[in-house]
Amino acid sequence: MDLQLEQLESVTLADVLRESVSIPRSSPRTFALITLTLVFPLSFAVLAHTLFTHPIFRHLHASSSSSSGEWALLLLYQFIYLLFLFTFSLLSTAAVVFAVASLYAAKPVSFRSTLSAIRPILPRLLRTFLWVALIMLLYNLAFAFSILLLLVATHSVDSPSFLLGLALVLLAFLAAHVYISAIWHLASVVSVLEPICGLAAMTKSRDLLRGRARMAAAFVATYLGFCGLIGWAFRAIVVKGPDEDGSAGAGTGTKVLIGGALVAVLVVLNLVGLLVQSVFYYVCKSYHHQQIDKSVLYDHLGGYLGEYVPLKSSIQMENF
């Protein structure tokens, strides 16, 4: 890696982004295969699922009577989509974090070794994700309850007090969503590189974010903003028909080209996002003067491949 990750106390957003983008050059074949087999399916599914669900939503909205079969098909599509998204999100995270850590520890990395390491990593990431899912469920319940209380207090959705309160609630919960997302992404890296996962990894992630929360929020907000923009463009240009907005619309060939270009952009965005969260872990560790022993990290990563791992190490004992 180009940056001296042991001396990143004063690193900037541009430094992290530059370092993240340069990482694939260290092992281009490995990252090309990870992108093709894991990141591309994830990105394609994020955009393409609307091609199946949008016609059903449109028909249900236009029709006065909806059949149970349409609702069942819609729920089936959504279930398959969420399952696919969940699976490839974990696989992509495990692969990229392991590959980046291997390069940092000067450990030989290949696509084969990365795939071999994914299997023991996945249960750890799954436990962390389940805790995040629980927190997000409570977050959404709190958001819905806040809107309900606001509606009861103002008695009308058209009143200025309701609109002002709604704006404040949206801002507060948007900030909370960005913060939770930052903790989640960093906790995913912690789950791979340290012998903790689940709630313990999220607690460690929260501690690491102290002093770097603004930088993390900037990364997460930028990532979510670009994802939202790409999704909006895909739905507006590729998914919606010409009769929905009264315009002539783009031809089929043009839609295919634009759709392919948007998928490619999202692939790059997701890969860079995974690389950034991996590098950001080292930035936070350095900021808190928690140096990482590369030899210990080397042995820790080898444990995922069935190699010998010393019983005592600075990584394993740092919580004590």
Contacts in CASP RR format, 6 or more apart in sequence:
PFRMAT RR
TARGET T0000
AUTHOR 0000-0000-0000
METHOD contacts of the structure
MODEL  1
MDLQLEQLESVTLADVLRESVSIPRSSPRTFALITLTLVFPLSFAVLAHT
LFTHPIFRHLHASSSSSSGEWALLLLYQFIYLLFLFTFSLLSTAAVVFAV
ASLYAAKPVSFRSTLSAIRPILPRLLRTFLWVALIMLLYNLAFAFSILLL
LVATHSVDSPSFLLGLALVLLAFLAAHVYISAIWHLASVVSVLEPICGLA
AMTKSRDLLRGRARMAAAFVATYLGFCGLIGWAFRAIVVKGPDEDGSAGA
GTGTKVLIGGALVAVLVVLNLVGLLVQSVFYYVCKSYHHQQIDKSVLYDH
LGGYLGEYVPLKSSIQMENF
1 19 0 8 1.000
1 22 0 8 1.000
1 23 0 8 1.000
1 26 0 8 1.000
1 103 0 8 1.000
1 104 0 8 1.000
2 18 0 8 1.000
2 19 0 8 1.000
2 22 0 8 1.000
3 11 0 8 1.000
3 15 0 8 1.000
3 18 0 8 1.000
3 19 0 8 1.000
5 104 0 8 1.000
5 279 0 8 1.000
5 282 0 8 1.000
5 283 0 8 1.000
5 286 0 8 1.000
6 286 0 8 1.000
6 291 0 8 1.000
6 292 0 8 1.000
7 286 0 8 1.000
8 15 0 8 1.000
8 282 0 8 1.000
8 283 0 8 1.000
8 286 0 8 1.000
8 287 0 8 1.000
9 286 0 8 1.000
9 287 0 8 1.000
11 283 0 8 1.000
11 286 0 8 1.000
13 215 0 8 1.000
13 218 0 8 1.000
13 219 0 8 1.000
16 215 0 8 1.000
16 219 0 8 1.000
16 276 0 8 1.000
16 279 0 8 1.000
16 280 0 8 1.000
16 283 0 8 1.000
17 272 0 8 1.000
17 276 0 8 1.000
19 279 0 8 1.000
20 272 0 8 1.000
20 273 0 8 1.000
20 275 0 8 1.000
20 276 0 8 1.000
20 278 0 8 1.000
20 279 0 8 1.000
21 272 0 8 1.000
21 275 0 8 1.000
23 31 0 8 1.000
23 100 0 8 1.000
23 103 0 8 1.000
23 275 0 8 1.000
23 278 0 8 1.000
23 279 0 8 1.000
24 31 0 8 1.000
24 32 0 8 1.000
24 271 0 8 1.000
24 275 0 8 1.000
26 103 0 8 1.000
27 99 0 8 1.000
27 103 0 8 1.000
27 109 0 8 1.000
27 110 0 8 1.000
29 110 0 8 1.000
29 111 0 8 1.000
30 99 0 8 1.000
30 109 0 8 1.000
30 110 0 8 1.000
30 111 0 8 1.000
30 114 0 8 1.000
31 96 0 8 1.000
31 99 0 8 1.000
31 271 0 8 1.000
33 111 0 8 1.000
34 92 0 8 1.000
34 95 0 8 1.000
34 96 0 8 1.000
34 99 0 8 1.000
34 111 0 8 1.000
34 114 0 8 1.000
35 267 0 8 1.000
35 271 0 8 1.000
38 88 0 8 1.000
38 91 0 8 1.000
38 92 0 8 1.000
38 95 0 8 1.000
39 92 0 8 1.000
39 96 0 8 1.000
39 267 0 8 1.000
39 270 0 8 1.000
39 271 0 8 1.000
39 274 0 8 1.000
40 263 0 8 1.000
40 267 0 8 1.000
41 84 0 8 1.000
41 88 0 8 1.000
42 85 0 8 1.000
42 88 0 8 1.000
42 89 0 8 1.000
42 92 0 8 1.000
42 270 0 8 1.000
43 263 0 8 1.000
43 266 0 8 1.000
43 267 0 8 1.000
43 269 0 8 1.000
43 270 0 8 1.000
44 263 0 8 1.000
45 81 0 8 1.000
45 84 0 8 1.000
45 85 0 8 1.000
45 88 0 8 1.000
46 85 0 8 1.000
46 227 0 8 1.000
46 231 0 8 1.000
46 266 0 8 1.000
47 230 0 8 1.000
47 231 0 8 1.000
47 234 0 8 1.000
47 238 0 8 1.000
47 259 0 8 1.000
47 262 0 8 1.000
47 263 0 8 1.000
47 266 0 8 1.000
48 263 0 8 1.000
49 77 0 8 1.000
49 81 0 8 1.000
50 234 0 8 1.000
50 235 0 8 1.000
50 239 0 8 1.000
51 238 0 8 1.000
51 239 0 8 1.000
52 77 0 8 1.000
53 74 0 8 1.000
53 77 0 8 1.000
53 78 0 8 1.000
53 81 0 8 1.000
54 235 0 8 1.000
54 239 0 8 1.000
54 240 0 8 1.000
56 70 0 8 1.000
56 73 0 8 1.000
56 74 0 8 1.000
56 77 0 8 1.000
57 74 0 8 1.000
58 244 0 8 1.000
59 66 0 8 1.000
59 70 0 8 1.000
60 66 0 8 1.000
60 70 0 8 1.000
60 71 0 8 1.000
60 74 0 8 1.000
86 129 0 8 1.000
90 122 0 8 1.000
90 125 0 8 1.000
90 126 0 8 1.000
90 129 0 8 1.000
91 118 0 8 1.000
91 122 0 8 1.000
92 270 0 8 1.000
92 274 0 8 1.000
93 125 0 8 1.000
93 188 0 8 1.000
93 192 0 8 1.000
93 274 0 8 1.000
94 117 0 8 1.000
94 118 0 8 1.000
94 121 0 8 1.000
94 122 0 8 1.000
94 125 0 8 1.000
94 192 0 8 1.000
95 114 0 8 1.000
95 115 0 8 1.000
95 118 0 8 1.000
96 271 0 8 1.000
96 274 0 8 1.000
96 275 0 8 1.000
96 278 0 8 1.000
97 188 0 8 1.000
97 189 0 8 1.000
97 192 0 8 1.000
97 193 0 8 1.000
97 274 0 8 1.000
97 277 0 8 1.000
97 278 0 8 1.000
98 109 0 8 1.000
98 114 0 8 1.000
98 117 0 8 1.000
98 118 0 8 1.000
98 121 0 8 1.000
98 192 0 8 1.000
98 301 0 8 1.000
98 304 0 8 1.000
99 109 0 8 1.000
99 114 0 8 1.000
100 275 0 8 1.000
100 278 0 8 1.000
100 279 0 8 1.000
101 107 0 8 1.000
101 192 0 8 1.000
101 193 0 8 1.000
101 278 0 8 1.000
101 297 0 8 1.000
101 301 0 8 1.000
102 108 0 8 1.000
102 109 0 8 1.000
102 113 0 8 1.000
102 114 0 8 1.000
102 301 0 8 1.000
103 109 0 8 1.000
104 282 0 8 1.000
104 294 0 8 1.000
104 297 0 8 1.000
105 294 0 8 1.000
105 295 0 8 1.000
105 297 0 8 1.000
105 298 0 8 1.000
105 301 0 8 1.000
106 294 0 8 1.000
106 298 0 8 1.000
107 298 0 8 1.000
107 301 0 8 1.000
107 302 0 8 1.000
113 305 0 8 1.000
116 304 0 8 1.000
116 305 0 8 1.000
117 301 0 8 1.000
117 302 0 8 1.000
117 304 0 8 1.000
117 305 0 8 1.000
120 303 0 8 1.000
120 304 0 8 1.000
121 191 0 8 1.000
121 192 0 8 1.000
121 304 0 8 1.000
124 191 0 8 1.000
124 192 0 8 1.000
124 197 0 8 1.000
124 198 0 8 1.000
124 201 0 8 1.000
125 188 0 8 1.000
125 191 0 8 1.000
125 192 0 8 1.000
125 197 0 8 1.000
127 191 0 8 1.000
127 197 0 8 1.000
127 198 0 8 1.000
128 184 0 8 1.000
128 187 0 8 1.000
128 188 0 8 1.000
128 191 0 8 1.000
128 197 0 8 1.000
128 198 0 8 1.000
128 201 0 8 1.000
128 202 0 8 1.000
129 184 0 8 1.000
129 188 0 8 1.000
130 198 0 8 1.000
131 198 0 8 1.000
131 199 0 8 1.000
131 202 0 8 1.000
132 180 0 8 1.000
132 184 0 8 1.000
132 187 0 8 1.000
132 202 0 8 1.000
135 180 0 8 1.000
135 202 0 8 1.000
136 180 0 8 1.000
139 173 0 8 1.000
139 176 0 8 1.000
139 177 0 8 1.000
139 180 0 8 1.000
142 173 0 8 1.000
143 169 0 8 1.000
143 173 0 8 1.000
146 169 0 8 1.000
146 173 0 8 1.000
147 166 0 8 1.000
147 169 0 8 1.000
150 162 0 8 1.000
150 165 0 8 1.000
150 166 0 8 1.000
150 169 0 8 1.000
151 157 0 8 1.000
151 162 0 8 1.000
153 161 0 8 1.000
154 161 0 8 1.000
154 162 0 8 1.000
154 165 0 8 1.000
156 162 0 8 1.000
175 217 0 8 1.000
178 217 0 8 1.000
178 220 0 8 1.000
178 221 0 8 1.000
178 224 0 8 1.000
179 213 0 8 1.000
179 217 0 8 1.000
181 220 0 8 1.000
181 224 0 8 1.000
182 209 0 8 1.000
182 213 0 8 1.000
182 216 0 8 1.000
182 217 0 8 1.000
182 219 0 8 1.000
182 220 0 8 1.000
183 202 0 8 1.000
183 205 0 8 1.000
183 206 0 8 1.000
183 209 0 8 1.000
184 202 0 8 1.000
184 205 0 8 1.000
185 220 0 8 1.000
185 277 0 8 1.000
186 205 0 8 1.000
186 208 0 8 1.000
186 209 0 8 1.000
186 216 0 8 1.000
186 277 0 8 1.000
186 280 0 8 1.000
186 281 0 8 1.000
186 284 0 8 1.000
187 198 0 8 1.000
187 201 0 8 1.000
187 202 0 8 1.000
187 204 0 8 1.000
187 205 0 8 1.000
188 201 0 8 1.000
188 277 0 8 1.000
189 277 0 8 1.000
189 278 0 8 1.000
189 280 0 8 1.000
189 281 0 8 1.000
190 196 0 8 1.000
190 197 0 8 1.000
190 201 0 8 1.000
190 204 0 8 1.000
190 205 0 8 1.000
190 208 0 8 1.000
190 281 0 8 1.000
191 197 0 8 1.000
191 198 0 8 1.000
191 201 0 8 1.000
193 281 0 8 1.000
193 297 0 8 1.000
193 300 0 8 1.000
193 315 0 8 1.000
194 201 0 8 1.000
194 204 0 8 1.000
194 300 0 8 1.000
194 315 0 8 1.000
194 318 0 8 1.000
195 300 0 8 1.000
195 315 0 8 1.000
195 316 0 8 1.000
196 204 0 8 1.000
196 319 0 8 1.000
207 288 0 8 1.000
208 281 0 8 1.000
208 284 0 8 1.000
208 285 0 8 1.000
208 288 0 8 1.000
209 216 0 8 1.000
209 284 0 8 1.000
210 288 0 8 1.000
211 287 0 8 1.000
212 280 0 8 1.000
212 283 0 8 1.000
212 284 0 8 1.000
212 287 0 8 1.000
215 280 0 8 1.000
215 283 0 8 1.000
216 280 0 8 1.000
219 273 0 8 1.000
219 276 0 8 1.000
219 277 0 8 1.000
219 280 0 8 1.000
223 269 0 8 1.000
223 273 0 8 1.000
226 269 0 8 1.000
227 266 0 8 1.000
227 269 0 8 1.000
230 262 0 8 1.000
230 265 0 8 1.000
230 266 0 8 1.000
230 269 0 8 1.000
231 262 0 8 1.000
231 266 0 8 1.000
233 258 0 8 1.000
233 262 0 8 1.000
234 259 0 8 1.000
234 262 0 8 1.000
237 250 0 8 1.000
237 255 0 8 1.000
237 258 0 8 1.000
237 259 0 8 1.000
238 255 0 8 1.000
238 258 0 8 1.000
238 259 0 8 1.000
238 262 0 8 1.000
241 249 0 8 1.000
242 248 0 8 1.000
242 249 0 8 1.000
250 258 0 8 1.000
282 292 0 8 1.000
285 291 0 8 1.000
285 292 0 8 1.000
290 318 0 8 1.000
292 315 0 8 1.000
293 313 0 8 1.000
293 314 0 8 1.000
293 315 0 8 1.000
296 310 0 8 1.000
296 313 0 8 1.000
296 314 0 8 1.000
296 315 0 8 1.000
297 315 0 8 1.000
299 307 0 8 1.000
299 308 0 8 1.000
299 309 0 8 1.000
299 310 0 8 1.000
299 313 0 8 1.000
300 309 0 8 1.000
300 313 0 8 1.000
300 315 0 8 1.000
300 316 0 8 1.000
302 309 0 8 1.000
303 309 0 8 1.000
END
